[in-house]
Amino acid sequence: MRRKESNRLGLTLLLIALAICAQPACADEREQRIDAGVNRAVAWLAKEQQPSGAWPSESHGDLTAVTSMAVMAFLAAGYVPEEGPYGRHISKGVAWILSQQQSNGLLVGKHRSHGPMYSHGIATLMLAEVAGMVSGEQADQCQRALEKAVKLIIDAQNYPKSSQHDGGWRYQPTSGDSDLSVTAWQLLALRAAKDIGCDIPSQNIDRAIEYIKRLRVRTTGGFGYMGSSGATVTRSGCGIVALEVCGEHRTEETLAAANLILARQLTIQESYFFYGAYYCTVGMYKVGGDEWQTSRPFLYDTILSIQNPTGYWKPIDGSERGAGSSYATSMAILALTVEYGYLPIYQR
């Protein structure tokens, strides 16, 4: 009888172990898949760089936003300028961004989208992240470019707006309204710049935080795009990241948005999927706790499940398709490497 009970216990433990490993991926297996996926992705991304140093979009030419995302993807994967297999790719990408800055500080070249402040915020964030890694003349160039870029962001925020839009940013430096998405990129850029010693008035960051909090949708717990917009998974991840990087850790607003993400889950059918994959993964990681542990395997597995075997990701949604595979691949890398901890802005 004792032997039967022992055998039964052993069988039960074996079944439990098999059940755990029958999930989409065991922890060790998932980490190996992430590392392999990232390695294939950066190798593919390196081949896509143009002789100029830029990375292309599908429909909009060489954009500072896409090139900056690609540079940050290499940094996030653990590579640095002038070293290792991708050091020259990074340095050339940074040099191209610097060459695109206009006299007023705007980091947007001749190929403009309808919203140049998107590209400007992303490029400013990249320069703030890479500034401590470059050396010599490029370090000096980065510092000068960053100072001009930050000034433009602050001036754009201070441009006259109604109380509803105060504290935020939109498509143009002279826009009189604001939205969540553009505001998040400017806020990330300001925080990264502040972290490396740039003089950023605290009231400008405080006003941006208050603007984002006003976009909270209380009925669902997430964040809307503008004042009357409903919450989505992607917008909720965006709102979380913007607040968390400013020290608003596990607040009522961020936890409510995290619960919305847990309830709805990000799927590949989501509009702006790669935008959502980036913001939801970084946001839930920043929130931490059970929220991150619960969402972590689903987010990672969803992203990895649609990677092309050659290493890239291809956006299928019409709103992202024009940005192209360099954009999608860079965003996927930034999401998958959040736990690597190489980019300061994404650290807890």
Legacy VTK file of the C-alpha trace (Angstrom):
# vtk DataFile Version 3.0
C-alpha trace
ASCII
DATASET POLYDATA
POINTS 348 float
0.000 0.000 0.000
2.830 2.344 0.902
4.550 1.594 -2.408
1.344 2.360 -4.368
0.981 5.692 -2.574
4.595 6.492 -3.311
4.144 5.629 -6.988
0.956 7.685 -7.134
2.747 10.670 -5.589
5.596 10.290 -8.031
3.182 10.155 -10.977
1.366 13.235 -9.687
4.612 15.213 -9.426
5.602 14.105 -12.919
2.258 15.219 -14.351
2.590 18.599 -12.634
6.075 19.057 -14.092
4.861 18.072 -17.558
1.902 20.431 -17.268
4.152 23.332 -16.372
6.480 22.670 -19.300
3.557 22.150 -21.642
2.867 25.903 -21.503
3.847 27.914 -24.630
7.430 27.812 -23.371
9.146 26.974 -20.094
11.075 29.828 -18.558
14.499 28.637 -19.742
13.182 27.704 -23.165
11.490 31.089 -23.550
14.669 32.945 -22.635
16.585 30.903 -25.194
13.941 31.694 -27.816
14.161 35.396 -26.951
17.954 35.427 -27.251
17.859 33.519 -30.542
15.109 35.761 -31.904
16.979 38.922 -30.951
20.222 37.632 -32.488
18.501 36.865 -35.795
16.745 40.216 -35.712
19.819 42.388 -35.201
21.663 40.457 -37.925
18.780 41.143 -40.323
18.570 44.776 -39.246
22.280 45.320 -39.887
21.833 44.208 -43.511
19.000 46.698 -44.007
21.073 49.786 -43.205
21.520 52.113 -46.180
24.981 53.387 -47.249
23.984 56.767 -45.803
23.618 55.223 -42.346
19.814 55.442 -42.317
17.271 52.647 -42.122
14.371 52.816 -44.587
10.657 52.899 -44.050
8.299 51.161 -46.450
6.513 54.223 -47.819
8.039 57.373 -46.318
11.718 57.290 -47.249
14.487 57.436 -44.653
12.915 58.718 -41.446
14.791 59.845 -38.351
12.249 57.921 -36.257
12.954 54.554 -37.909
16.717 55.028 -37.857
16.634 56.088 -34.198
14.549 53.024 -33.301
17.047 50.808 -35.113
19.987 52.368 -33.246
18.203 51.880 -29.911
17.412 48.282 -30.855
21.137 47.543 -31.190
21.852 49.317 -27.906
19.069 47.415 -26.153
20.489 44.124 -27.443
23.810 44.934 -25.778
25.860 46.445 -28.607
27.705 49.756 -28.394
29.191 52.211 -30.915
32.507 51.327 -32.564
32.760 47.922 -30.861
31.761 44.417 -31.795
30.002 43.260 -34.973
27.518 46.147 -35.071
29.537 49.031 -33.659
29.971 50.731 -37.030
26.280 50.324 -37.851
25.389 52.189 -34.663
27.896 54.990 -35.237
26.780 55.474 -38.843
23.156 55.593 -37.747
23.915 58.220 -35.112
25.926 60.262 -37.627
23.011 60.224 -40.080
20.597 61.439 -37.400
22.947 64.283 -36.486
23.194 65.290 -40.147
19.402 65.656 -40.333
18.976 68.240 -37.575
17.564 71.553 -38.752
18.695 74.970 -37.575
15.821 75.246 -35.078
16.815 71.938 -33.474
14.173 69.756 -35.135
15.535 66.264 -35.784
13.613 65.679 -38.986
15.222 65.420 -42.408
13.781 66.030 -45.826
11.386 63.084 -45.574
8.634 64.300 -43.259
5.534 62.554 -42.041
2.357 64.414 -41.108
3.719 64.606 -37.575
7.400 65.605 -37.342
7.282 65.749 -33.515
6.984 61.943 -33.508
10.339 61.624 -35.238
11.832 64.424 -33.187
10.893 62.877 -29.840
12.175 59.429 -30.811
15.443 60.825 -32.213
15.980 62.981 -29.110
15.424 59.942 -26.902
17.989 57.980 -28.904
20.606 60.728 -28.641
20.098 60.907 -24.877
20.537 57.128 -24.593
23.622 56.935 -26.796
25.308 60.143 -25.578
27.296 58.385 -22.869
28.458 55.638 -25.228
29.969 57.664 -28.079
33.344 59.363 -27.874
35.446 62.059 -29.482
33.872 64.433 -31.976
30.616 62.466 -32.136
30.169 62.857 -28.381
30.457 66.635 -28.723
28.053 66.624 -31.664
25.538 64.565 -29.708
25.672 66.942 -26.789
25.124 70.033 -28.944
22.340 68.389 -30.931
20.664 67.151 -27.760
20.635 70.606 -26.186
18.960 72.105 -29.259
16.506 69.208 -29.502
15.486 69.459 -25.848
14.974 73.217 -26.135
12.612 72.678 -29.057
10.595 70.129 -27.040
10.229 72.520 -24.119
9.337 75.440 -26.415
6.712 73.282 -28.142
5.160 72.352 -24.810
5.069 76.007 -23.806
3.322 77.024 -27.021
-0.107 78.460 -26.074
-2.735 75.732 -25.559
-6.085 75.441 -23.851
-6.257 74.025 -20.338
-7.433 70.716 -21.808
-4.217 70.322 -23.820
-1.763 72.076 -21.508
1.356 70.072 -20.747
1.289 67.907 -23.844
2.538 67.870 -27.423
1.179 67.042 -30.852
2.357 66.813 -34.449
4.000 70.205 -34.905
6.218 72.356 -32.655
3.489 74.991 -32.894
0.475 72.705 -32.406
-2.239 74.150 -30.194
-3.484 70.723 -29.087
-1.956 67.542 -27.631
-2.263 63.766 -27.746
-1.051 60.797 -25.712
1.258 59.232 -28.277
3.320 62.279 -29.237
3.415 63.398 -25.605
4.802 60.048 -24.451
7.783 60.245 -26.817
8.633 63.813 -25.760
8.371 62.850 -22.106
10.641 59.829 -22.584
13.126 62.089 -24.346
13.064 64.691 -21.568
13.474 62.069 -18.839
16.411 60.449 -20.644
18.021 63.845 -21.207
17.493 64.828 -17.576
19.058 61.562 -16.444
22.323 62.396 -18.233
22.494 65.917 -16.820
20.572 68.113 -19.245
18.809 71.033 -17.613
15.123 70.129 -17.773
12.804 72.303 -15.658
10.839 70.053 -13.293
7.630 71.959 -13.988
7.694 70.876 -17.631
7.786 67.207 -16.657
5.139 67.784 -13.981
2.804 69.421 -16.505
3.253 66.504 -18.892
2.431 64.027 -16.124
-0.754 65.908 -15.293
-1.751 65.984 -18.951
-1.403 62.206 -19.264
-3.350 61.643 -16.062
-6.207 63.674 -17.544
-6.386 61.143 -20.387
-7.300 58.349 -18.015
-10.587 56.660 -18.933
-12.149 55.906 -15.573
-14.843 53.592 -16.901
-12.285 51.093 -18.210
-9.099 52.031 -16.396
-6.902 52.647 -19.421
-5.808 55.750 -21.313
-7.357 57.551 -24.266
-5.620 59.212 -27.205
-7.155 62.617 -26.607
-9.772 64.025 -24.259
-12.814 62.128 -25.485
-11.122 58.996 -26.834
-11.704 55.525 -25.439
-9.027 53.322 -23.957
-7.235 50.596 -25.921
-4.557 48.087 -24.968
-1.910 49.991 -26.928
-2.838 53.390 -25.468
-2.877 51.942 -21.971
0.655 50.605 -22.368
1.733 54.005 -23.683
0.237 55.807 -20.688
1.873 53.407 -18.243
5.349 53.900 -19.717
5.035 57.693 -19.777
4.053 57.820 -16.104
6.381 55.090 -14.854
9.522 56.661 -16.325
8.655 59.796 -14.366
8.483 57.958 -11.047
4.712 57.368 -10.999
5.267 53.750 -9.952
2.291 51.459 -9.336
-0.057 54.388 -8.900
-3.812 54.182 -9.192
-3.570 55.198 -12.857
-0.830 52.763 -13.887
-2.321 49.793 -12.042
-5.760 50.407 -13.529
-4.226 50.490 -17.022
-2.231 47.337 -16.266
-5.445 45.566 -15.284
-7.005 46.571 -18.603
-4.038 45.055 -20.455
-4.367 41.856 -18.434
-8.085 41.682 -19.142
-7.922 42.319 -22.887
-4.459 41.006 -23.828
-2.553 42.209 -26.863
-3.184 40.241 -30.059
-1.683 40.465 -33.516
-5.012 41.823 -34.760
-4.585 44.914 -32.586
-4.320 48.133 -34.537
-0.736 49.426 -34.246
0.360 45.992 -32.992
4.108 46.705 -32.870
3.519 50.010 -31.140
1.423 48.098 -28.629
3.946 45.283 -28.266
6.620 47.827 -27.396
4.586 49.911 -24.989
2.742 47.044 -23.286
5.911 45.032 -22.690
7.913 47.991 -21.388
4.928 49.270 -19.396
4.087 45.981 -17.700
7.779 45.406 -16.952
7.931 48.826 -15.329
4.819 48.095 -13.257
6.387 44.821 -12.148
4.869 42.523 -9.541
2.260 39.927 -10.384
1.085 42.075 -13.276
4.403 41.617 -15.084
4.734 37.946 -14.213
1.245 37.261 -15.552
1.585 39.231 -18.794
5.252 38.433 -19.484
4.927 34.983 -21.123
1.939 36.000 -23.245
3.588 39.171 -24.538
6.895 37.479 -25.338
5.279 34.459 -26.985
2.929 36.618 -29.052
5.824 38.677 -30.432
8.044 35.666 -31.111
5.248 33.718 -32.786
5.140 36.090 -35.766
8.877 36.550 -36.352
10.000 35.562 -39.830
12.614 32.753 -39.694
15.141 35.078 -41.334
14.865 37.459 -38.393
12.497 40.289 -39.258
8.940 41.241 -38.370
6.555 42.600 -40.997
3.646 44.863 -40.036
0.352 43.773 -41.557
-1.926 46.493 -40.208
-2.557 49.242 -42.738
-1.673 51.983 -40.274
1.764 50.469 -39.585
2.515 48.896 -42.966
3.911 52.131 -44.337
6.538 52.253 -41.612
7.956 48.947 -42.820
9.904 46.004 -41.456
12.862 47.986 -40.081
10.407 49.806 -37.833
8.542 46.646 -36.795
11.753 44.701 -36.172
13.252 47.497 -34.084
10.121 47.784 -31.944
10.021 44.017 -31.442
13.671 43.983 -30.360
13.057 46.830 -27.897
10.167 44.854 -26.406
12.014 41.530 -26.185
15.148 43.046 -24.610
13.489 45.057 -21.847
14.817 42.653 -19.203
18.357 42.848 -20.592
18.598 46.253 -18.908
21.063 47.884 -21.308
19.050 51.035 -22.081
18.806 53.309 -19.018
15.319 54.658 -19.799
13.809 51.160 -19.573
15.448 50.173 -16.315
13.307 49.978 -13.199
LINES 1 349
348 0 1 2 3 4 5 6 7 8 9 10 11 12 13 14 15 16 17 18 19 20 21 22 23 24 25 26 27 28 29 30 31 32 33 34 35 36 37 38 39 40 41 42 43 44 45 46 47 48 49 50 51 52 53 54 55 56 57 58 59 60 61 62 63 64 65 66 67 68 69 70 71 72 73 74 75 76 77 78 79 80 81 82 83 84 85 86 87 88 89 90 91 92 93 94 95 96 97 98 99 100 101 102 103 104 105 106 107 108 109 110 111 112 113 114 115 116 117 118 119 120 121 122 123 124 125 126 127 128 129 130 131 132 133 134 135 136 137 138 139 140 141 142 143 144 145 146 147 148 149 150 151 152 153 154 155 156 157 158 159 160 161 162 163 164 165 166 167 168 169 170 171 172 173 174 175 176 177 178 179 180 181 182 183 184 185 186 187 188 189 190 191 192 193 194 195 196 197 198 199 200 201 202 203 204 205 206 207 208 209 210 211 212 213 214 215 216 217 218 219 220 221 222 223 224 225 226 227 228 229 230 231 232 233 234 235 236 237 238 239 240 241 242 243 244 245 246 247 248 249 250 251 252 253 254 255 256 257 258 259 260 261 262 263 264 265 266 267 268 269 270 271 272 273 274 275 276 277 278 279 280 281 282 283 284 285 286 287 288 289 290 291 292 293 294 295 296 297 298 299 300 301 302 303 304 305 306 307 308 309 310 311 312 313 314 315 316 317 318 319 320 321 322 323 324 325 326 327 328 329 330 331 332 333 334 335 336 337 338 339 340 341 342 343 344 345 346 347
